């Protein structure tokens, strides 16, 4: 594809910049740019601001409330949002379950859920991984037994991101325990998190954040109309969803913003009386990451352009997932390397915005240890990078 912006693309970029300048709340911008904690209210507030403009469903068809933007316009939007420092539009509803509902849901499900997702009336979370089914997701054990017009769900999900805030969870459940292959007999259910029998327990991570959870289902009653598509065909829908998730995990815009942050930090640190960024060894590391990021951006545009041609993301999404997460982790590693021992203290009060300065009197240093630890997960979620390499070898290389 032609990667040179047309006059129309440049005009669109100016429109986006003007919109963000006028509508992005400064307190949210300050939190994002300084790696401070974002609350549920912060995410919802920004989502609803963008929804009022009609720009949430950037990849959705117009008939479902989408923008109808081209691949390049979507890329420009994401890049400008990252540069401006907006909170993320959380992917669980907009970019994960919504495409599944559009592709495989019935008309009643589309009419009910899609407008609510666009307006953030429901906060969604993902019920895929289990204690014994992570990378080998098809080994999941959570059961759903049909009883009249309901399913009765029993089991456990884990690593459920932001599940403590969720109104709804999209869940993979086993509806046929006698299926010959473990990928068969799995169904895709939409479950109201307020249903009796659901318990959410926090998992506190190394960075002291409550971001992920365990979710337990004890005789949870789910209406049959909450089944997406056909019973026992959920594995097909799950793979479709994961393709969209892996494309978005690449997060090129955010990585470009963080590259700028890294350069600023390195330029403020001294080594032998000169800025660290002038040190040939460190500058080479930064340059290598920047080159990888430029190559990733081109590949993302190619994949997104194929989606625009009515082709969903295929195994090439695995390449984006691998390279995107490797770049994200490399950036956090270089940030900690640049700050050195000042990255060690963990100042929770500063991250909440309660103090003017961090413990070390270096506002850049305060969040970096937690930021580094948090990004160890990116090579695991959405399908571990080892599994993605298997997918590439089988489906692209034919090995």
N, C-alpha and C positions, 0 to 999 in steps of 0.2 A: 504494500500500500504506500501511497505518497505521504511522507511524514512532514512535508512542508505545510504550514498552516495557510489556508486560503484567506482571502479578505473577509469572508463570512465568518471563518473561525476566529480571526483576530477581533472582529466586532463582537462576537459572542463572548470572548474572553473579557473584553472591556465591560460588557453587560454584567458578567458574573462578578468582576472585581467591584463594580459600583454597588451591586446588591450586597455583597459581603461587607463592604465598608459601612453601608447604611444600616444593616440588620444584625450583624454579629455582636452580641452583647460583650462589652469590654471585659467584664469579670470572667466570662467563659473563655475568652481569648487568652487572658492572663493565666488562667489555670492550665490550659492546654500547652501553651508555649513554655511554661515553667515546670511541666510534669507534676502538677499538683493533682490531688484526688478530685475526681468528678463524682457527684452524687447522682442518684436516679433522677432527681428533679432537674439536674443540669442536662442530662441526655434528653429527657422528655421535652424540656423547654426548647432546646435547639431543634429537635425533630419537628415540633409543632410550628415553629417559625418557618422552617423550610416547607412544611406541608401547606401552610397558608399561601405560599408562593406557587405551589404545585410542582415542586422540584424534588420530591422524595423519590419517586419511582423512576430514577434516571434510566434504568434498563428495561422498564416495563412497556408493554404495548400501550398505545394511546387509548385503546378501548377499555382498558382497565384502570385508567387514571395516570398512565405514565407520561413522560415528557416527549417521547418520540425523538429524542436526541440521537445524533450519529455517534459512532464509537469515539471519534475525535472530540466531540463536544463533551461526552461523558468523561473522557480523560482530562480535558481542560477543567471541568467542574471539580473533579477530585483533586487535581493538582492545586487549583486556586484555593480550595477549602483547606488543604494541608498547609499551604503557604500562609493563609490568614490565621490558622490556628483554631479551627472549629472543632467542637466535639464530633466524634464519629456518629453517623447514622447507624445505629446498631444493626448488624446484618441478619439476626435470627429471624425477624419477621420479613423485612424488605427483600433481602437477597437470598434467603435460604428456603423458608417454608412457602413464601409467596410464589416463586417459580414452580414449585411442585403443585400447589393448588391450581395455578393457571394451566399447567400441562395435564394434570391427571384428576383434578377435582371436578365435582359436578357443578351445575349452574347455581344451585342454592348455596353451596360452599363459597363459590366465587363472589356472589352478591353480598354475602354476609361478611366474610373474613377480609377480603381485599381492601375495601374502604377503611376498615378498622385498622389494618396494618399501615396503610398510607398515613392515617391521622394519629398513629401511636395510641389508639384507644386501648389496645392490648399490648402488654410487654411479653414477648415470646422468649422461651428458652428451648434448648435442644436436649432430647432424651435419647441419646445413642449409646455412649460408652457405659459399660458395666464393670464391676470388679474383675470379672473373668473374661471380658470381651472389650478390648480396647482396639489395638491394631487389628486383631482378628475379630472384627465386629460381628461377623456372621455367627459367632458362637454365643450370641446373646441368649439369656435365659428368661427374661421377663415374659410372663405368660398373659395372654388375653383369651378367655374362654367365652364363647358366645352363649348367652342365656336370654332367649327371646329377642327383645329389641335393644339389648344392652350387651356389652362385653364386661367381664369382671377381670380386672388387671391386678396381678400380683408380681412383685419383683423389686429390683433396685437399679437405679441409674447413678452414675458417679461423674465427677468433674463437670457438673452442670453449671455452666458459666452464668452468673447473675441470676440463678434460679430463685434466690431469696426475694427478688423483686417481681417475679413473673406472674402474669395472669393466665398464660397458656403455655403448654409444652407440646411439641410435636415429638412423637415417640415411636420407636421401632419395638414391636412386640411379636412374640411367637404365637401364632394362631394354629399351627399344625405341628405338633411335636413329633409326628410320625413321618415327616417329610424325608425323602431319601437323601437329599443334599441339604446341608445346613443353611445354604442361601435361600432355600425354598421354605415355605411355611411361615414367612415373616410378613407382618402387615404394618401399615403406617397409620397411626391414630393421632388425632388432635384431642388433647385432654385439658380440661379446665383445672387449674392448679388449686382452686378453692373446693374441689370435690372432696367429700369426707374420705379419709383413708390415706391421704397424701401427707407425708412428713418430709420437711426439708431440714437437713442438718449441715452446718457450715464446715468447710475445710479451710483452715487458716494456712496460708502459704508462707514460704521463706521470707517474702517481703512484708509479712504481717498483714496482708490484705485478705478480706473475706470476698473473694471473687468467684470461687467455685464451691460446689455443694454436693452432698449426697441426697438423692431423692428416693424415698421408699413408697411403694404402692402396696396397700393392704386392703384387698377386696374393694378396689376402686371401681365404681360403676360408671361406664362410659357409653353414651348412646351410640347405636350402630351408625347413625347418620354422621358421626365424627370420623368414620373410616374414609381415608382417601383412596380413590380408585377401587381396585378389586382386592378382596381378601387373599392373602398369601402372595401378593405381588409387590410387597413393600420393598424388597431388596432392589428392584428396578428403580423405584422412586428414590430410595436412599442414595444410590449411585448418581442419579441425576442431581440431587441436592448437593452432594459432595463435590461435584464438578464445579458448581457455582461457588461453593465455599472456598475451594482451593484457588480459583481465579482471584477472588477478593483478598485472600490472605497475602497475596503478593504485595499489596499496599505500597505501590510505588510513590504516590504523593507524600505519604507520611515519611517514607524513607528519605525522600529528598529534603523534607523539612529537617529531619534529624541529622542529615549530613551537614546542613547549614549550621545547626547547633553544635555539632562536633567541631567544625572548623572554627567557630567562635571561641569555644572552650580552649581548643589547642592554641589558638592565637593569643589567648590571655595567659597561658602558662609559659613559664620561662625555663629554658635549658641552656646552660652555659652563656647566660646573658642575652639570649635571643628567644623569640617566640618558638614554642615547641613545633609549630607548623612549618618552621624553617629548617627543622632537623631533617636531613635526607632520609633517614630510616623511617621516621614517623610519617613524613610526607608521602613516602612510597606506599605505606599501608593505606593511607587515606585515598590516594589516587587509585589504588587497585579496587577499593570498594566502590569508588565513584564510577569507574569504568564498568564494573559488573552491574551497577544500577542503571547505567545508560543502556546497556544491552538488554536488561530485563524490561525496561520501559518499551523498547521497540517490540519485544516479544509479546508483551501484554497487549499492545495495540493490535498486533496481528491476530491474537486470539479473540479479542473483543470484536474485531471487524468480522470474523467468521460468525460470531453470535448474531451480529446485525444482519447477516445473510440467512437468518433463520436456522442456523446450525448451533446447537448447544455446545458448551465447552466439552471437549473430549479429553483423551489422555494427556494432551499437551498442557492441560491445567495442572497436572502433576509436576511438570517442569517449573511452572510459575511458583507453585507452592514451595518446592525445594529451594530454588534460587532466592525467592523473596524472603523466606525465613532465614536463610544463611546470611543474607545481607543485613537483615534486621539485627541478628545476633552479633555480627561483626561490628556494627555501629555501636551497640551498647558496650562491647568489649573495648573498643577504642576510646569511648568516653571515659570509662573507668581508668584505662591506662593513662589518659591525658591528665586526669585529676589526681591520680596517684592515691596516697593514703588518705586524702581528704574525702574520698568517696566512702570510707568505712563507716562513719557515724550514720545512724538512721534517726532522723529527726521527724517523728510522726506529727508533732505540733506544726512544724513548718509546712508539711505536706497538706495539712488541713487549712492552711492559710491563717493560723492563729498567731504566728510570730513574724516579725519583720525580717529576721535573718536566720539562717541555719546555725547549727551548733558551731560549725567551723567558720562562720562569717562568710561563707561562700555559697550564695544562693544556687549556683549551678551544681554544686556538689551534693546538696541535700538529698535529692531523689535518686541519685545514680546507682547506689548499691541495690536498692529495691527494684529499680528499672532493669538493671542487669539480670537479677534473679528472675524477675517476671518473664523476661524474654527467653529464658531457657525452654519454656513450654512450646514456643512457636513451631519448633521442628517436630513436635509430637501431635498437637491437636490438628483436626482436619484430616487425619491419616498420617502416621509417622513418615518421616522422610525415607526411611528404609523401605517401607511398603510402597511409597511413590516410585522409588527406583525399580522395584519389581514390576510395577504397572508400565513404566516406560520401556523396560526391557522386553516385556511380553507384547504390548499393544502398539508400540512405535518401532522398536528395533526387530521385533519378530523372533526374539530369542526364547 
